[in-house]
């Protein structure tokens, strides 16, 4: 059986799905061992995180650069334009994206990987492994713990004490 050879562009297209965006370009820097991925918006609407409706009105564009999961020894970064929207429901802020949280420096897939390693490694060891700042790893670990802890409403306490 003959093996297929993929270009870096095709590999990123297969491995990652950025809904609402398409790959505009991939630049590989061999000296610094980095991969820079550029995304271009497909549609003209954004999703409101409050009411989940599509929204056409926006106030501003922001260029965002976030970290992806590393590909072998190459550190990957993604550039894309994020919108600040104004919805009919009254929400005014950043649009909802499936692959990155608002104000986060990493994609959700990298955050899940780091949170999984934080279970068995210390924060400093995880930050060295993923070449992230320890404060970023600490924030990812804190978010993961808060997502997995049940709230007080699930226990339905009658009184405390």
C-alpha angles and dihedrals in degrees: 000000000000117000121229123233115215129197119234089253092055092047092055091046091053099040102044132043117201104183113211091022138073130206110268097177148334123217120191119199108198096188097053094032094233136135119206116200121194122202129199124202116251103195135035097231133079131205119245111227091210104052100010092231125135113259128198100183117088135169104204147352123235126195109225130192118195135172121254128199109285119258105221105307094338118107109223128210131181126211120198141149115254123195131224103215138198111210131196089241089066098258115141117182145066121343122248115259124185097216101046137035121231112276092001122137094210137052120254092252091056091045091053091049093048092046090052091052092046088066091067103021132056119251093254093051092048091049091053092047095052096033092237131135112267090236090058091050090048091052091048091050091048092050091049093050092049091051093051099043115092116239126240091253091065091059092045098207118203094204138347119232 
